[in-house]
Amino acid sequence: LSEGLPYDRCQDGIVTDMGNVADVADLYIRDEDALYNVVRGQVDVVLSDGAAVLNAADPRVAALADLSDGAVLFYAQDEANATLQAHRAAGGRVAFVRDGHVVLAQGGEDMPLLGLDKLKPATAAQPEAVLAAALAGWALDVPTDLICAGLRTFDTAAKKGKA
């Protein structure tokens, strides 16, 4: 926030949450409207042939869909999420967890990806991050076997100790 985005446009823009005003108050963001304007920037820079990957479980994040010049892909842990279901019914791409497995879906087609039990424990403990990562890869047309390999080998616990 203090230096701006290091790029003008992007293929994938991912928004997991809106955060809290208190977390960025030292950067002169004092209210929800200002916070919205900051977070929307990640969706504003998505190319027309790119995609915004948005958390359907957060209504404030889901509302950013209208700002994307590219496609919109939604994720939520619960496949019964209303935003997820409406997007899927319209033929949109989504990701969710069903019976402990990451599922990618579009329209009426389900594509089970892998079980959370196949991931490193620290990574599996963050299913929403796993869904966002899987969906971002899918938006970039990364083959599903490579998405699975990346998810299986990534360890969020190893990243916490690094600065």
Buried (B, 14 or more C-beta within 10 A) or exposed (E): EEEEEEEEBBEBBBBBEBBEBEEBEEEEBEEEEBBBEBBBBBBBBBBEEBBBBBBBBBEBBBBBBEBBBBBBBBBBBEBEBEBBBBBBEEEBBBBBBEEEBBBBBBEEEBEEBBEBEBBBEBBBEBBBBBBBBBBBBBBEEEEBEEBBEEBEEBEBEEEEEEE
